[in-house]
Amino acid sequence: MDKRFRALRIIALFYQVLAWITLVGGVLAGVFAVILGAISGREGAASPLVAQIPLLNRAVGLVGGIVVALTIVLGGVIQFVLLYALGEAIHLGLAIERNTRETAQYIRGEPAVASPDK
């Protein structure tokens, strides 16, 4: 039996890859916020490099950097869960379609066809 809905499988994979990229980016941004907070804490003011970035300009001092980092990482984790769940929901819909089609074939008495997923 051929695999159907190839475009949906690609879109689901895209969302899952994007989820992992978002998670890694969120963790790296969190580490950057802690480093930036520690450096700017020594200087006593926010770095002019990040003065225009909405959340990072508040990372003054190590504690401020850690708080901003936790906020960024939490946002990254939430984005990861949402994007990964979207990819899994697409896979779920495809699995339901395949199982429904196989059940209909079974009820009609047609011969069972080996699934490539098994």
C-alpha positions in Angstrom: 0.0 0.0 0.0 1.4 3.3 -1.0 1.9 6.1 1.5 -0.7 8.8 0.9 -0.6 12.5 1.7 3.1 13.0 1.2 2.8 16.8 1.5 1.1 16.5 5.0 3.9 14.2 6.1 6.5 16.8 5.0 4.6 19.6 6.7 4.4 17.6 9.9 8.2 16.9 9.7 8.8 20.6 9.1 6.9 21.5 12.3 8.8 19.0 14.3 12.2 20.2 13.0 11.1 23.8 13.6 10.1 22.8 17.2 13.6 21.5 17.9 15.3 24.6 16.3 13.1 26.8 18.5 14.0 24.8 21.7 17.7 25.0 20.9 17.4 28.7 20.0 15.6 29.4 23.3 18.2 27.7 25.4 21.0 29.5 23.6 19.2 32.8 24.0 18.8 32.1 27.7 22.5 31.4 28.1 23.2 34.6 26.2 20.9 36.5 28.6 22.8 35.2 31.6 26.2 36.1 30.1 24.9 39.5 29.1 23.4 40.1 32.6 26.7 39.1 34.2 28.7 41.4 31.9 26.4 44.4 32.2 26.2 43.9 36.0 29.9 44.5 36.1 29.5 47.7 34.0 26.5 48.9 36.0 24.2 49.6 33.0 22.6 47.8 30.2 24.8 47.1 27.2 24.3 49.5 24.2 24.3 46.4 21.9 21.0 45.3 23.3 19.3 48.5 24.2 16.7 48.1 21.5 15.9 44.5 22.2 12.7 44.4 24.3 13.6 41.7 26.9 17.3 41.6 26.9 17.7 45.3 27.8 16.4 44.4 31.3 19.1 41.9 31.9 21.2 44.1 34.2 23.1 42.1 36.8 23.4 38.4 37.3 20.0 38.0 38.9 18.3 40.1 36.2 20.1 38.0 33.6 18.9 34.7 35.2 15.3 36.0 35.5 15.3 37.0 31.8 17.0 33.8 30.8 14.3 31.7 32.6 11.6 33.8 30.9 13.2 33.2 27.5 13.7 29.5 28.1 10.1 29.1 29.3 8.9 30.8 26.2 11.1 28.5 24.1 9.8 25.4 25.8 6.2 26.5 25.3 6.8 27.2 21.6 8.6 23.8 21.3 5.6 22.0 22.8 3.1 23.8 20.6 5.0 23.2 17.4 5.9 19.6 18.2 2.3 18.9 19.1 1.1 20.4 15.8 3.4 18.0 13.9 2.2 15.1 16.0 -1.5 16.1 15.4 -0.9 15.9 11.7 0.6 12.5 12.1 -2.3 11.5 14.2 -4.8 12.6 11.5 -2.8 10.6 9.0 -2.8 7.5 11.2 -6.6 7.8 11.8 -7.2 8.0 8.0 -5.0 5.0 7.3 -6.7 2.9 10.1 -10.2 4.0 8.9 -9.3 3.0 5.3 -8.0 -0.4 6.4 -11.0 -1.0 8.6 -13.3 -0.2 5.7 -11.4 -2.7 3.5 -11.7 -5.3 6.2 -15.4 -4.8 6.6 -15.9 -5.1 2.8 -14.1 -8.4 2.9 -11.2 -7.2 0.7 -7.8 -8.9 1.2 -5.6 -7.3 3.8 -2.6 -5.4 2.3 0.6 -5.2 4.3 1.2 -1.7 5.6 4.7 -0.3 4.9 4.7 1.2 8.4 4.8 -2.2 10.1 
